[in-house]
Amino acid sequence: MAQKAEIRIGISGWTYAPWRGQFFPKGLPRNRELAYASTFFRSIEINGTFYGLQTPSAYRSWAEQVPEDFVFAVKAPRFITHIKRARDIAVPVANFFASGVLALGARLGPVLWQFPPSFHFDRSLMEEFLALLPHDTGAASALARRHDDHLRARAWLKTDAVRPIRHAVEIRHQSFVDQAFVDLLRAHDVALVCADTVAWPRLMDLTSDFVYCRLHGSTELYRSGYDAAALDEWAARIRAWADGNPMHDGDFAAPSSGPLKRRDVFVFFDNTDKLRAPQDALALIKKLGLAPEQGEHAA
């Protein structure tokens, strides 16, 4: 019998002032916020990595603050996706993986590559980009050795074990609604992010052995919350993906959503200027019967 799929519901980032005294208890030290959040969620997106390269000590600190069965999704730098726009990026990608990503060890989950709304589908460019991505920590370590002098004094090139690395691509332009794009993702075993929003395509094509969803707010970008009916819809989709059942409730760029099989599912809430994200994530966890025993790791 096939192994049961994992479902991880979480939040995008954790250092938000409006959460203090709301999701976070009043008076909780800021350096305990990650540890506290990790008692409710089995995965969290690291947002700071999108804005600039972090340090090995930061990655090690994050890994030490969360439970053993927790994994981070790591958001790749916007320098690669927004500034370089996927061109001439071999060294920037090497720098990213040399910056400390591998210091997460067993807590390294999917890597998220978010492209801007102005980025159009270019088949040859996207194929070059996907071919560059390392699919295990050994390959990531080898790639990281190609870093430049920006990381000479603080590169982290080692891995404690060879583990798979998953990748997910979030697109925000209509030109990606194309069979050729889906075929490329499947050929390179990269997930297509299902982004729930009114601003760009919400595609649900299955292109890898896992599903990655980002819920940005379906009626007002980054602001609208999810009521019980909307969460019921997402719970049904998640169960279908995890159980390997057909799921036709969505938009697809390709005629087929790929072979039916159980898939791990990652869902991150990024809505209502982050304020509603924790409560919506907790409500979805409850609907799926996944509520953890909370408080074990909080201070």
Secondary structure, 3 states (H helix, E strand, C coil): CCCCCCEEEEEECCCCHHHECCCECCCCCHHHHHHHHCCCCCEEEECHHHHCCCCHHHHHHHHHCCCCCCEEEEECCHHHHHHCCCCCCHHHHHHHHHCCHHHHHHHEEEEEEECCCCCCCCHHHHHHHHHHCCCEHHHHHHHHCCCCHHHCCCCCCCCCCCCECCEEEECCCHHHCCHHHHHHHHHCCCEECEEEECCCCCECCCCCCEEEEEEEECCCCCCCCCCHHHHHHHHHHHHHHHHCCCCCCCECCCCCCCCCCCCEEEEEECCHHHCCHHHHHHHHHHHCCCCCCCCCCCC
